[in-house]
């Protein structure tokens, strides 16, 4: 057989697959690898899709503009600045843009969008998005253009009327045209509306104002233009930033989520790779038999390697194709949308981006698992060839000691990361999984021996057969592979579910504390307006009539907005001094909450989120200059969590906010109930009084908390989606591995039936063996998964600044244990019933 060629390898492969048992085993191996590839591919697509919409929108809008002048407040800056920019030598184009967040309401729904007002005469000098329009299309028209999917969603087609809600005001408008994929490409899923700047200013009540001025200048005058623009920016109190600055802001805002997704995607990849590798290890007995058959016939080690390599290539290729198809399906069905919690500050779309890296990583992992699994028996053959028989026992004891040392070393490394550097959580998870895998044989043997002792007390024939089979040398690798698959599955599910529970508890606490400052809140309608940051005219509410409503106590104005400071788009909160709890005390990380609240009421002080303070090297008591529309110097009163807003928060007194922002219109009113009146009853009276116009909504603190919590949870909604994906993959992997084990028992069952065993006894044997493997795998996976919960939760707290409660979610471990066990046990019951019905045979089974 020396020097076997490709045709000979193909012949051997075809001959082996003529055995139905071998064919079924290969099919299960393909399924296992495909699940791992699908898990990895889908999680990678989720990570790359998040930032695509804002990046594409920025690129399409900016075009070739090198810089932009950005107003620091939502009210914008005077158009007079545009004239000064246009007169600078070297400036080729200055494109003004009015940017407002509004609700667009159609016949069948409403959607929060960013209204972009542009100059019709300059659209040709802008980016590709605005070049789709002509001056004739926009000039003089009192209409807007919407992406076609958005228009269809709300029921507002071309030349149909819709309503725009700006603050508390409704304005009827015309949808002049809809934009499809040919016009704006991937931006077709972005929440934007385009209108002539004059009309947008009229709708927004911002006559003579702009928010952005994109500037393109001659490269020959670059330095002079930048210096001149810098002087203008300082004089007008606006920001001079790169043309693509919104992309940088969004990257900073989404950085915590991106880092979190990198961790969770990495863990998913690790779990998927282990599923694939364990699926291949289940076929080791049959592949070992193949190697032992061809070696005596003269096959060299290189011939054996070529045969196995061809086997791996076939299995890996089929599995990768199937896995990519399955992963694409899961990506569409599970990762069905971009988290829109950032849509209150960014025009986040729902684009799905698939890069070549997603394919490359998934395929590489799948092929690596196939090769590692196929070549496993080759390792044993080479070991037997090169090592004297007398040394094998010593080698086995040495390898056991090495496994213990490696496992304990990995656990020590994970513990070190947990205590000192949770940013290396992915490394900690890898070392934790390595510890699980290398310690699995020792833990497996110990638990099987424990069950053997219990089975002797029970004196059951089925349980005795199960223990005997689990201790058989020929099937040891297969048994370990199944137990490891179950352990890794439970590990991933327990870790993700525990982290999610800790995160939700923290977010719920923070949300409740923010809203507990008042019993009732009055703010503009709209699902996303929970911060709140949309100003409205104080005259929109009849405050005199509102205060006369029975049960209404103190009515306080609440102000807020977003402020760009460096690369962070901060959420600015300005509660009224009359509120009893202007600072959520449970979220204070540094400083005295009571003293900080007093200082905030007196003015001149501010509360910052800890991540922002660390970035600016600020501590409690230190001073800083706030880059507001009217810059002012403040002192740090306390440091808090980010209250669920990843870029950070800044809390000021209402008076300080009014001094720093030209437009001090309220964004909400906080109402304290009087005389122990029920918040729900007072709300009903307010609604009947008609003191609040239809554009505003009255919510109790509990209702507002639920709505805020629902939005805040979207900050890490990918965690929920990846957890669901891991759970689906885990169940499929466990069912596949257990099904493969049951099917491989056919020949052995047929052989021992000759000895008179009844089908009921054999069925109890199979179920008992499956139960032991599930119990062993689930117990080991749950213990390691609980440890991983703490590591993942501390990682999230460090990189996101989110409020997180650190609990060991034992209930999550128990439910995951039960869910995987019940589903897998139910899945093997039917195959077990069918397999024990094979006819008896005197042919000795081949492992």
C-alpha positions in Angstrom: 0.0 0.0 0.0 3.1 2.2 0.1 2.7 5.5 -1.8 -1.1 5.4 -2.1 -2.5 7.9 -4.6 -5.7 10.0 -4.7 -7.8 7.4 -6.5 -6.8 4.8 -3.9 -7.7 7.2 -1.1 -11.1 7.9 -2.7 -11.7 4.1 -3.1 -11.0 3.4 0.6 -13.3 6.3 1.6 -16.2 5.0 -0.6 -15.7 1.5 0.7 -15.9 2.7 4.3 -19.1 4.7 3.7 -20.8 1.7 2.3 -21.3 0.7 6.0 -24.4 2.4 7.2 -23.0 2.7 10.7 -19.9 4.6 9.3 -22.2 6.8 7.2 -24.4 7.8 10.1 -21.3 8.5 12.3 -19.9 10.8 9.6 -23.3 12.5 9.3 -23.4 13.3 13.0 -19.8 14.6 12.8 -20.8 16.9 9.9 -23.8 18.1 11.9 -21.6 18.8 15.0 -19.1 20.9 13.0 -21.9 22.7 11.1 -23.4 23.8 14.4 -20.1 25.2 15.6 -19.5 27.0 12.3 -23.1 28.4 12.3 -22.7 29.7 15.9 -19.4 31.4 15.1 -20.6 32.9 11.8 -23.8 34.3 13.1 -22.2 35.9 16.2 -19.5 37.5 13.9 -22.1 39.0 11.6 -23.9 40.5 14.6 -20.7 42.3 15.7 -19.9 43.7 12.2 -23.4 44.9 11.5 -23.9 47.3 14.4 -21.7 50.2 13.4 -22.4 49.9 9.6 -25.5 52.2 9.4 -24.0 55.2 11.2 -20.7 54.9 9.3 -22.5 54.6 5.9 -24.8 57.5 6.7 -21.9 59.7 7.7 -19.9 58.8 4.6 -22.9 59.3 2.3 -23.8 62.7 3.9 -20.3 64.1 4.2 -18.8 63.1 0.9 -15.4 64.8 0.5 -15.8 67.4 3.2 -12.6 67.4 5.4 -14.1 69.1 8.5 -17.3 70.3 10.0 -18.4 73.0 12.4 -20.8 71.4 15.0 -23.2 73.3 17.3 -22.8 72.3 20.9 -26.5 72.4 21.7 -29.6 71.1 20.1 -30.8 74.6 19.4 -28.0 75.0 16.8 -26.0 78.1 15.8 -26.9 81.2 13.7 -26.7 80.9 9.9 -24.4 84.0 10.0 -21.6 81.6 10.8 -22.2 80.0 7.4 -21.6 83.3 5.6 -18.3 83.9 7.5 -17.1 80.4 6.6 -18.0 80.8 2.9 -15.9 84.1 2.8 -12.7 82.4 4.0 -10.0 82.1 1.2 -9.6 78.5 0.1 -13.1 77.3 1.1 -14.7 75.5 -1.8 -18.0 74.3 -0.4 -19.8 75.0 2.9 -22.8 72.8 3.3 -25.3 73.7 6.1 -27.4 71.0 7.7 -30.2 71.3 10.2 -30.5 68.1 12.3 -33.5 67.4 14.5 -35.0 64.3 15.9 -38.7 64.1 15.2 -41.5 61.5 15.1 -43.0 60.9 11.6 -46.5 59.6 11.8 -48.3 57.8 9.0 -51.6 56.1 8.6 -50.4 52.8 10.2 -47.7 53.8 12.6 -45.0 56.2 13.7 -41.2 56.2 13.8 -38.5 58.3 15.4 -36.3 59.7 12.6 -33.6 62.3 12.1 -34.8 65.2 10.0 -32.0 66.5 7.8 -32.5 69.9 6.3 -30.2 70.7 3.4 -29.6 73.5 1.0 -31.0 72.4 -2.4 -28.5 74.5 -4.4 -25.6 72.6 -2.8 -26.7 69.0 -2.9 -24.3 68.3 -5.8 -21.4 69.3 -3.6 -22.4 67.0 -0.8 -22.0 63.2 -0.3 -23.8 60.5 -2.4 -26.9 60.6 -0.2 -27.9 64.2 -1.1 -26.7 63.9 -4.7 -29.8 61.8 -5.4 -31.8 65.0 -5.2 -31.9 67.9 -7.6 -32.5 71.5 -6.7 -35.8 71.3 -8.5 -36.9 68.3 -6.3 -36.2 70.2 -3.1 -36.3 73.9 -3.7 -39.5 75.6 -2.5 -41.2 72.3 -1.6 -42.8 71.8 1.7 -42.2 68.1 1.7 -39.9 65.4 3.0 -38.2 62.3 1.5 -38.3 59.0 3.4 -36.6 55.6 2.8 -39.0 53.3 1.2 -39.1 50.6 4.0 -39.7 53.3 6.6 -42.5 54.9 4.6 -44.1 51.5 4.1 -43.8 50.7 7.8 -45.8 53.8 8.8 -48.1 53.9 5.9 -46.9 57.0 4.1 -46.3 56.6 0.4 -45.2 59.1 -2.2 -47.4 62.2 -2.5 -49.3 61.2 0.7 -49.6 63.3 3.8 -48.0 62.5 7.1 -47.5 64.2 10.4 -44.2 65.4 12.0 -44.2 65.6 15.8 -41.6 68.2 16.9 -41.5 68.3 20.7 -45.2 68.9 21.7 -46.2 70.2 18.3 -47.7 68.4 15.3 -47.1 69.6 11.7 -48.8 68.1 8.7 -46.4 67.5 5.8 -46.2 65.8 2.4 -44.0 62.8 1.6 -42.6 64.1 -1.7 -40.7 60.9 -2.6 -39.5 57.6 -1.2 -35.9 56.4 -1.5 -35.1 52.8 -2.4 -32.0 50.6 -2.6 -31.0 52.0 -6.0 -31.0 55.6 -4.7 -29.3 55.3 -1.3 -28.0 51.7 -1.1 -27.6 50.3 2.4 -29.0 53.5 3.9 -32.4 52.4 2.8 -32.7 51.0 6.4 -31.6 54.2 8.2 -34.1 56.3 10.1 -33.7 59.6 8.2 -35.9 62.1 6.5 -34.6 64.7 4.1 -36.1 68.1 3.5 -35.1 71.6 2.1 -33.4 73.4 4.9 -35.8 76.3 4.9 -38.8 74.0 5.3 -37.0 72.0 8.0 -36.2 75.2 9.9 -39.9 76.2 9.7 -41.1 72.7 10.9 -38.5 72.7 13.8 -39.2 76.3 14.9 -35.5 77.0 14.2 -35.5 79.9 11.8 -32.0 81.0 10.9 -30.4 78.1 12.7 -28.2 75.2 11.5 -26.5 72.4 13.5 -23.7 71.4 11.1 -21.6 73.1 8.5 -19.6 70.6 6.4 -16.5 72.3 4.8 -14.5 71.3 1.8 -11.4 73.4 1.1 -8.5 73.4 -1.3 -5.6 71.3 -0.1 -3.2 74.1 -1.1 -4.9 76.3 1.6 -5.4 73.6 4.1 -3.4 74.9 7.1 -4.7 78.5 6.7 -8.3 77.4 6.4 -8.0 75.2 9.5 -6.5 78.0 11.5 -9.2 80.4 10.4 -12.0 77.9 11.1 -10.4 77.3 14.6 -10.7 81.0 15.3 -14.3 81.0 14.2 -15.1 78.0 16.3 -13.7 79.6 19.4 -15.6 82.8 18.8 -18.9 81.1 18.0 -18.5 78.4 20.7 -18.9 75.6 18.3 -16.8 72.5 17.7 -14.3 72.1 14.8 -14.1 68.4 14.2 -13.3 66.1 11.3 -15.9 65.5 8.6 -16.4 61.9 9.8 -16.7 62.9 13.4 -20.2 61.4 13.9 -18.7 58.0 13.1 -16.1 58.6 15.8 -18.7 59.6 18.3 -20.7 56.5 17.5 -17.7 54.3 17.7 -17.1 55.6 21.2 -20.7 55.2 22.2 -20.8 51.7 20.9 -17.3 50.7 22.1 -18.5 49.1 25.4 -21.1 47.1 23.4 -18.4 46.2 20.8 -16.0 45.1 23.5 -18.8 43.1 25.1 -19.8 41.5 21.8 -16.1 40.7 21.2 -16.1 38.8 24.4 -19.4 37.0 23.8 -18.6 36.3 20.2 -15.2 34.9 21.3 -16.9 32.7 23.9 -19.4 31.6 21.3 -16.5 30.8 18.9 -14.9 28.8 21.7 -18.1 26.9 22.5 -18.7 26.3 18.8 -15.2 25.0 18.2 -15.6 22.6 21.2 -18.9 21.4 19.8 -17.2 20.7 16.5 -14.2 19.0 18.0 -16.3 16.9 20.3 -18.5 15.8 17.4 -15.4 14.5 15.6 -14.1 12.8 18.7 -17.3 10.7 18.8 -16.1 9.0 15.6 -12.6 8.2 17.0 -13.4 4.5 17.6 -14.4 3.8 14.0 -11.5 5.9 12.6 -9.0 4.1 15.0 -10.3 0.8 13.6 -9.6 2.1 10.0 -6.0 3.0 10.9 -5.4 -0.3 12.6 -6.7 -2.2 9.5 -4.5 -0.4 7.0 -1.3 -0.3 9.0 -0.6 -4.1 8.9 -1.1 -3.9 5.1 2.0 -1.7 4.6 0.5 1.8 4.9 3.2 4.2 6.1 2.6 7.0 8.5 2.5 9.4 5.6 -0.1 7.2 3.8 -2.2 7.1 6.9 -2.0 10.9 7.2 -3.1 11.4 3.6 -6.1 9.1 4.1 -7.1 10.9 7.2 -6.5 14.3 5.7 -8.8 13.5 2.8 -11.4 12.3 5.3 -11.1 15.6 7.2 -11.3 17.7 4.0 -14.6 16.0 3.0 -16.2 16.3 6.4 -14.9 19.8 6.9 -16.0 21.1 3.5 -19.5 19.6 3.8 -19.9 20.8 7.4 -18.7 24.4 6.6 -21.1 24.8 3.7 -24.0 23.5 5.8 -22.8 25.6 8.8 -22.7 28.8 6.8 -26.2 28.2 5.4 -27.5 27.5 8.9 -25.5 30.5 10.4 -26.9 32.8 7.8 -30.4 31.6 8.7 -29.8 32.1 12.4 -28.3 35.5 11.7 -31.4 36.6 10.0 -33.9 35.1 12.4 -32.1 35.6 15.8 -30.1 38.8 15.1 -33.1 40.3 13.4 -32.3 43.9 14.1 -29.8 46.5 15.3 -30.3 47.5 18.9 -32.0 50.9 18.7 -31.3 52.2 22.2 -28.7 54.5 20.6 -31.3 55.9 18.2 -32.1 58.6 20.8 -28.7 60.2 19.9 -27.7 58.6 16.6 -29.5 57.7 13.3 -28.9 54.0 13.9 -30.2 51.8 11.0 -31.0 48.2 10.7 -28.3 47.1 8.2 -26.8 43.7 8.1 -23.2 43.5 7.0 -21.4 40.3 6.2 -17.6 40.6 5.6 -15.2 38.1 4.3 -13.6 37.9 7.7 -16.9 36.4 9.0 -16.6 33.6 6.4 -12.9 33.1 6.9 -13.0 32.7 10.7 -16.0 30.3 10.6 -14.5 28.2 7.9 -11.0 28.1 9.6 -12.6 27.0 12.9 -14.7 24.3 11.1 -11.7 22.9 9.2 -9.5 23.0 12.3 -12.0 21.0 14.2 -12.4 18.4 11.4 -8.6 18.0 11.1 -8.1 17.8 14.9 -10.9 15.2 15.3 -9.8 13.1 12.4 -6.1 13.0 13.4 -6.8 12.1 17.0 -6.4 8.3 16.4 -3.2 9.1 14.4 -1.7 10.5 17.7 -2.4 7.2 19.4 -0.9 5.1 16.5 2.3 7.2 16.5 2.5 6.9 20.3 2.2 3.2 20.1 4.9 3.0 17.4 7.4 5.2 19.0 7.0 4.3 22.7 8.1 1.0 24.3 5.3 -1.0 25.9 7.0 -1.0 29.3 6.9 2.8 29.4 3.2 3.3 28.6 2.0 2.9 32.2 4.5 5.5 33.4 3.6 7.7 30.4 -0.1 7.5 31.4 0.6 8.5 35.0 2.8 11.3 33.8 0.1 12.6 31.4 -2.5 12.5 34.3 -0.2 14.5 36.5 0.4 16.9 33.6 -3.4 17.3 33.1 -3.9 18.1 36.8 -1.1 20.7 36.7 -2.4 22.3 33.5 -6.0 22.4 34.9 -5.0 24.0 38.2 -2.7 26.4 36.4 -5.5 27.5 34.1 -7.9 27.9 37.1 -5.2 30.0 38.8 -4.9 32.2 35.7 -8.6 32.7 35.5 -8.7 33.7 39.2 -5.9 36.2 38.7 -7.8 37.8 35.7 -11.0 37.9 37.8 -9.2 39.7 40.7 -6.8 42.0 38.8 -7.7 42.5 35.2 -11.2 41.7 34.1 -10.6 43.3 30.7 -8.8 40.1 29.8 -12.0 38.2 30.3 -11.8 36.4 27.0 -8.4 35.0 28.0 -10.0 34.0 31.3 -12.8 32.2 29.6 -10.3 30.3 27.3 -8.2 29.2 30.3 -11.4 28.2 32.1 -12.6 26.1 29.2 -9.1 24.5 28.9 -9.3 23.7 32.6 -12.7 22.1 32.1 -11.4 20.0 29.2 -8.1 18.8 30.8 -9.8 18.0 34.1 -12.8 16.4 32.5 -11.3 12.8 32.4 -10.5 12.9 36.1 -13.8 14.3 37.1 -15.6 11.9 34.7 -13.9 8.9 36.2 -14.6 10.0 39.7 -18.3 10.5 39.0 -18.6 7.3 37.1 -17.0 5.4 40.0 -19.5 7.1 42.3 -22.4 5.9 40.1 -20.9 2.4 40.0 -21.0 2.3 43.8 -24.6 3.4 43.8 -25.5 0.9 41.1 -24.2 -1.9 43.2 -26.5 -0.8 46.0 -29.4 -0.7 43.6 -28.3 -4.0 42.0 -29.7 -3.1 38.6 -28.6 -5.0 35.4 -29.2 -1.9 33.2 -27.1 0.4 35.4 -24.3 -2.2 35.6 -24.2 -2.5 31.8 -24.1 1.3 31.6 -21.1 1.6 34.0 -19.3 -1.2 32.2 -19.7 0.5 28.8 -18.5 3.8 30.2 -15.4 2.2 31.6 -14.5 0.4 28.4 -11.2 1.6 27.0 -12.3 1.4 23.3 -15.2 3.9 23.8 -13.6 6.1 26.5 -12.8 8.9 24.0 -16.4 8.8 22.7 -17.9 8.9 26.2 -15.6 11.8 27.2 -16.5 13.7 24.0 -20.2 13.4 24.7 -19.8 14.5 28.3 -17.6 17.4 27.2 -20.2 18.5 24.7 -22.8 18.6 27.4 -20.4 20.4 29.8 -19.5 23.0 27.2 -23.1 23.5 26.3 -24.2 24.1 29.9 -21.1 26.2 30.5 -22.0 28.6 27.7 -25.7 28.8 28.6 -25.1 29.3 32.4 -22.5 32.0 31.8 -24.7 34.0 29.4 -27.9 33.6 31.4 -26.1 34.6 34.6 -24.5 37.7 33.1 -27.8 38.7 31.6 -29.6 38.4 35.0 -26.9 40.4 36.7 -27.1 43.1 34.0 -30.9 43.3 34.1 -30.9 43.6 37.9 -28.5 46.5 37.7 -30.2 48.3 34.9 -33.6 47.9 36.6 -32.3 49.4 39.8 -30.7 52.3 38.1 -33.8 53.0 36.0 -36.1 52.9 39.0 -33.8 55.3 40.9 -33.8 57.8 38.1 -37.5 57.8 37.8 -38.3 57.7 41.5 -37.5 61.4 41.8 -41.2 62.2 41.0 -44.5 60.3 41.0 -45.5 61.6 37.5 -43.7 62.7 34.4 -44.9 64.8 31.5 -42.8 64.6 28.3 -43.2 64.4 24.5 -44.7 61.3 23.0 -42.5 58.7 21.3 -41.1 55.4 22.2 -37.5 56.6 22.3 -38.0 59.8 24.2 -37.2 58.3 27.6 -34.0 60.3 28.5 -35.7 62.9 28.0 -33.8 65.3 25.6 -36.5 66.8 23.3 -37.3 70.4 24.3 -40.8 71.9 24.0 -42.2 75.3 24.6 -43.1 76.0 28.2 -46.4 77.5 27.0 -47.4 74.1 25.6 -48.7 73.2 29.1 -51.2 75.3 31.1 -49.2 75.2 34.4 -51.8 77.1 36.3 -54.5 74.5 35.4 -52.1 71.7 36.0 -51.3 72.8 39.6 -55.1 73.1 40.3 -55.7 69.4 39.6 -56.5 67.6 42.9 -53.5 65.5 44.0 -50.9 67.5 42.1 -48.2 68.8 44.5 -45.0 70.4 43.3 -44.5 70.8 39.5 -40.8 71.1 38.5 -39.2 71.6 35.1 -36.7 69.0 34.0 -34.1 69.8 31.3 -31.8 67.6 29.4 -29.9 67.2 26.1 -26.9 65.6 24.6 -23.5 67.2 24.6 -20.4 66.2 22.6 -17.3 66.3 24.9 -14.3 65.0 23.2 -15.3 61.7 21.6 -18.3 61.2 23.9 -21.9 62.1 23.3 -23.0 62.6 26.9 -26.5 62.5 28.3 -26.9 65.7 30.3 -29.6 65.7 33.0 -30.7 68.9 34.8 -33.3 68.1 37.5 -35.1 70.9 39.3 -33.8 71.7 42.8 -37.2 70.9 44.1 -36.9 67.2 43.4 -36.3 65.2 46.6 -33.7 62.9 44.9 -31.9 64.8 42.1 -29.1 62.1 42.1 -29.8 58.4 42.1 -28.0 57.6 45.3 -27.6 53.8 44.6 -25.6 54.7 41.5 -23.0 56.9 43.3 -19.5 55.2 43.1 -17.5 58.0 44.7 -18.5 60.9 46.9 -21.3 61.4 49.5 -24.8 61.3 47.8 -26.4 63.6 50.3 -23.6 66.2 50.1 -23.5 65.9 46.3 -27.2 66.6 46.1 -26.8 69.7 48.3 -24.0 71.0 46.2 -25.9 70.3 43.0 -28.8 72.4 44.2 -26.6 75.4 45.0 -25.1 75.4 41.5 -21.5 75.4 40.3 -21.2 71.6 40.8 -21.8 68.6 38.6 -22.0 64.9 38.9 -20.1 62.9 36.3 -20.1 59.2 35.3 -16.9 57.5 36.4 -15.6 56.5 33.0 -15.8 60.2 31.8 -14.0 61.3 35.0 -11.3 58.8 34.5 -10.8 59.8 30.9 -10.5 63.5 32.0 -8.4 62.6 35.1 -11.0 64.2 37.4 -11.8 63.4 41.0 -14.4 64.6 43.5 -13.8 68.2 44.4 -11.7 69.1 41.3 -12.6 71.8 38.8 -13.1 71.4 35.0 -14.4 73.5 32.1 -17.6 72.3 30.6 -17.6 72.7 26.8 -21.3 73.8 26.7 -22.7 76.3 24.2 -21.7 78.8 26.9 -18.5 77.3 28.5 -18.4 77.5 32.3 -16.2 76.2 35.1 -17.7 73.6 37.5 -16.5 71.3 40.3 -17.1 67.5 40.6 -19.7 66.7 43.3 -19.7 62.9 42.8 -19.0 60.1 40.4 -21.7 57.6 39.3 -22.3 54.7 36.9 -23.4 55.7 33.4 -27.1 55.0 34.3 -27.3 52.7 31.3 -26.1 55.3 28.7 -22.7 53.9 27.5 -20.9 57.2 26.5 -21.6 58.7 30.0 -23.8 61.1 31.9 -23.5 64.6 33.3 -25.9 65.8 36.0 -26.3 69.6 36.6 -28.7 71.8 38.4 -31.5 73.2 36.4 -30.1 76.8 37.0 -26.6 75.7 35.8 -28.1 74.2 32.7 -30.1 77.4 31.9 -26.9 79.5 32.3 -24.9 77.2 30.0 -27.4 76.5 27.2 -29.2 79.3 25.3 -32.4 77.3 25.0 -33.5 76.4 28.5 -36.9 75.1 27.4 -38.0 72.1 29.5 -37.7 68.6 28.1 -40.1 67.2 30.8 -42.0 68.2 33.9 -41.7 66.2 37.1 -44.9 66.2 39.3 -44.9 65.3 43.0 -48.2 64.0 44.2 -49.7 65.5 47.3 -51.6 64.1 50.2 -50.8 60.5 49.6 -52.8 60.6 46.3 -52.3 57.6 43.9 -50.1 58.5 40.9 -52.4 56.6 38.6 -55.5 58.5 39.9 -53.8 61.9 39.6 -52.7 61.0 36.0 -56.3 60.3 35.1 -57.4 63.7 36.5 -54.6 65.5 34.6 -55.7 63.9 31.4 -59.3 64.9 32.0 -58.3 68.5 32.8 -56.8 69.0 29.3 -53.9 70.9 30.8 -51.5 68.7 28.8 -51.7 68.9 25.0 -51.9 65.7 22.8 -48.3 66.0 21.9 -47.2 65.3 25.5 -47.9 62.2 27.5 -48.3 61.8 31.3 -46.6 58.7 32.8 -46.3 57.3 36.3 -42.8 56.6 37.5 -43.5 52.9 37.3 -44.7 53.1 33.7 -41.7 55.3 32.8 -39.4 52.9 34.6 -40.7 50.0 32.6 -40.3 51.9 29.4 -36.8 53.1 30.2 -35.8 49.6 31.4 -37.0 48.1 28.1 -34.9 50.7 26.1 -31.9 50.4 28.5 -31.8 46.6 28.0 -31.2 47.1 24.3 -27.8 48.4 25.3 -26.6 44.9 25.3 -29.4 43.1 23.4 -26.8 41.2 21.5 -26.1 39.4 24.7 -29.7 38.1 24.8 -29.4 37.1 21.1 -26.1 35.4 21.4 -27.3 33.5 24.5 -30.3 32.3 22.5 -28.0 31.2 19.7 -25.7 29.4 22.1 -28.7 27.7 23.7 -30.0 26.5 20.3 -26.5 25.3 19.3 -26.0 23.6 22.6 -29.3 21.6 22.4 -28.6 20.6 18.8 -25.0 19.6 19.6 -26.1 17.5 22.6 -28.9 15.8 20.7 -26.5 15.1 17.8 -23.8 13.6 20.0 -26.3 11.5 22.1 -27.9 10.3 18.9 -24.6 9.3 17.5 -23.9 7.3 20.7 -27.2 5.5 20.6 -26.8 4.6 16.9 -23.3 3.2 17.5 -24.8 0.8 20.0 -26.7 -1.2 17.3 -24.0 -3.8 16.7 -23.3 -4.3 20.4 -27.0 -4.6 21.2 -27.4 -7.1 18.5 -24.5 -9.1 19.8 -25.5 -9.2 23.5 -29.1 -10.0 22.6 -27.9 -13.5 21.9 -27.0 -13.8 25.6 -30.7 -13.4 26.4 -31.0 -9.8 27.5 -34.5 -8.5 27.3 -35.3 -5.3 25.3 -36.5 -3.6 28.5 -33.2 -4.2 30.2 -31.3 -2.9 27.2 -33.5 0.1 27.0 -32.8 0.9 30.7 -29.1 0.5 29.9 -29.1 3.0 27.1 -31.2 5.5 29.1 -29.0 5.0 32.2 -25.8 5.6 30.2 -27.3 8.7 28.5 -28.4 9.9 32.0 -25.0 9.5 33.5 -23.3 11.3 30.6 -25.8 14.1 30.9 -25.5 14.4 34.6 -21.7 14.3 34.6 -21.5 16.9 31.8 -24.2 19.2 33.2 -22.7 19.2 36.7 -19.2 20.0 35.5 -20.5 22.6 33.0 -22.7 24.3 35.6 -19.9 24.7 38.1 -17.5 26.1 35.6 -20.3 28.3 34.1 -21.0 29.8 37.5 -17.4 30.9 37.8 -17.5 32.3 34.3 -20.6 34.4 35.4 -18.6 36.4 37.8 -15.8 36.9 35.3 -18.2 38.1 32.6 -20.2 40.3 34.9 -17.2 42.1 36.2 -15.9 42.5 32.7 -19.2 44.2 31.7 -19.0 46.5 34.7 -15.5 47.5 33.8 -15.8 48.2 30.1 -19.4 49.5 29.9 -19.8 51.4 33.1 -23.3 49.9 33.3 -24.9 49.4 36.7 -24.5 45.7 37.4 -25.5 43.6 40.4 -22.9 40.9 41.2 -24.8 37.7 42.1 -23.9 34.0 41.5 -27.0 33.0 39.6 -27.5 29.5 40.9 -31.1 29.5 39.7 -29.8 30.1 36.1 -27.4 27.2 36.4 -30.2 24.9 37.7 -32.6 25.9 34.9 -29.9 25.5 32.2 -29.0 22.1 33.7 -32.7 21.0 33.6 -33.4 22.5 30.2 -30.5 20.8 28.4 -31.0 17.5 30.3 -34.7 17.2 29.6 -34.5 18.1 26.0 -31.5 15.8 25.3 -33.0 13.0 27.3 -36.3 13.2 25.5 -34.5 13.3 22.2 -32.6 10.0 22.8 -35.7 8.2 24.2 -37.1 7.5 20.7 -33.8 6.4 19.1 -33.1 4.2 22.1 -36.5 2.5 21.7 -35.8 1.8 18.0 -32.2 0.7 18.4 -32.9 -2.0 21.0 -35.3 -3.6 18.5 -32.4 -4.7 16.1 -32.3 -8.5 15.5 -29.8 -10.6 17.5 -26.5 -11.3 15.8 -23.4 -13.5 16.7 -21.1 -11.1 14.9 -18.7 -9.5 17.3 -19.2 -5.7 17.4 -16.4 -3.4 16.1 -15.7 -0.3 18.2 
